[in-house]
Amino acid sequence: MRIYKDIISGDEMFSDSYRMKLVSEVIYEVTGKLVQRKDDDIQIAGFNPSAEGGDDEGADPNVVSGVDIVLNHRLCETFAFPDKKAYTLYLKDYMKRLIEKLSEKSPGEVEVFKTNINTVMKDVLGRFKDLQLFTGESMDCDGMIAMLEYREINGESVPVFMFFKHGLEEEKF
């Protein structure tokens, strides 16, 4: 298994256990699922009134719902960018930081990144109002801000995350 971490914040963003697609050599599109998880699955004799015929009134099972990628990797939705202009300003600064890191670690990738990122981001920013934005667990807005949009796939609304390939490092487990 491979975990993909933000090279700036060090936060875990996703793993290779999801369906992934590389777009224009710069963006990973990672398909998630909407899930529900219950925390009340513990069965202990004498502590489960509903199973033993006791009164269960007022019991509220703790159910967590959301996108599996968000829940599994502890991503945090951010509202730090109220409009496309604010996000674009962040993006310019982030791209500069990313190019600096790439120049140190993978100088050959800088040109690939610069050549392809503008075209991809122009398309994505055209859909900005439909995006949700997420940081890693540390909520470091200097690091990667992942983008989530829901797409119609086989008649279903499916969550698809977009992560900057060059802003990630792979860690094998």
N, C-alpha and C positions, 0 to 999 in steps of 0.2 A: 504494500500500500504506500502511496505517496501523499504527503500533506503539502499543500501549497501555502506558503507564508509570505506576508507583505515584507518586502526588503527594507522598508523604512521603520515600521513600527514593530516588526517581528510577530505580529498577530497571525494566527491561523485563519485562513480565509475559506478553504475548501479542501476536499481530498479527491483522489481519482476514483472514488467509489460511485461517482455520479457520471451521467452521460455528459461528455465534453466535446466541444468542437472548437477548433482554432480558426478564427476569422481574420483574413488578410495578414497573417503572421503576427498580429499584435493584440488581439482580444480573445480570451477564452469565453465561450458561451457555455455555461454550466446549467443543465436542466435539473430542477428540483421537483419536489412533490409537496402538496399540502397534506399535513399529517395532524393527528390528534394523539396525545399521549396521556394516559391516566397514571396518577401517583398512588392510587388506592388499591393496588392489586395484592397487597399483603394479606394473607389468610392465616390468622392465629386463633385457635380454639378459645372461646371465651371473650374474644375481642372483636368479633364480627357479628353484631346484633342482627343484621338483616339475614345472614346465613343461618342463624340459630332461632329465627322466628321472633326476634326482639323488635322493638320499635326503632325504625331507621329515620323517623321524621326529623327534618332539619339537617340531615347529613348532606353535604355538598361535596361530591368527589372533586378532587383537584385535577382539572383537565387543562392541558396546555395545547393550544392549536397554533399552527404556523407553518412556514416553509421549512422543510427538513434541513436545508443548508444553514439557515439562520439559527435554528435550535441546536444542531449538532456542533456548530463551530462558534457559537456564542457571538454572532454578528449583532450589531446594534444599529437600529434605524436612526439616521441623523436628519435633523431638520435645519441644519446650519446653512443651507443654501436655499433660500426661499424662491429664487427664480433662476432662469438660465444664465443671466448675467453674472450672478454671484458664483454659480458653479463654474462658469467659464474662467473667471479670475482664479479660482482655486486650481483649475485644470492647468492653466499656464504655469503657475508656481510648481505644481506637482510634476509636470513634464520636465521642468528645469532640473529638479532634484533627481528625477529618474535618469535623465541623460548624464548627470554627474556620476551617479552610481554605475551606470552602464559603461561609461568611459573608463572607470577603474577596473571593473570586473569582466566586461565583455565588449571591448571596443569595436569588434566587428559587427555587433548587433545595433549599434547606434544608428547607422544609416538605414537599416531595415525599419527600425522604429520610426525615425523621422519621416521616411518616405510614405509609410502606410497609415500612421496614426491620424493624420489630418482628415483623410478621406473617410475613415471609419467614424471618427468623432463628429464630423459634419452630419453624417446620417443619423447617428445616435442623438445628437443634440436637437435635431429636428423633431424628435419624439420626447423631448425633455419633460413635458407636462404629464406624460404617462409613466415616468420612472419613479421608483423609490430608491433612496440612497442609503447605503450601509457602510459603517466603519467596522473595523475589527473590534475585539473585546476591549481593548484599552481605550477605545473611542478617540484615538489620536487622529485629528483631522489633517495633520501634516502627511499622514500615510495615505494608503489607497482608500478611495471611496468607491465601493462596488456599486454597480447599477443593477436594479431589478426591474424587469418589465414582464407583464403577463402577455403571452402569445396564444393565439388559437392554434392548437395542434390536434388534428383528428376530432374536431368539434368540441374540444375541451380547452379551458383556460389553464395554461401551464406556466408556472414561474420559471423564468430564465434569467440567471445572473450573468453579468458581463464584468470580467476582471481583466486588468492590463497584464498581459503575459510578461512583459519586461519588468514589471513591478513585483514579481513573485520569485521566490526561490523554492525549489523542490527539496523535500526532506523525505528520505526513504525510511520506512518502518518494516 
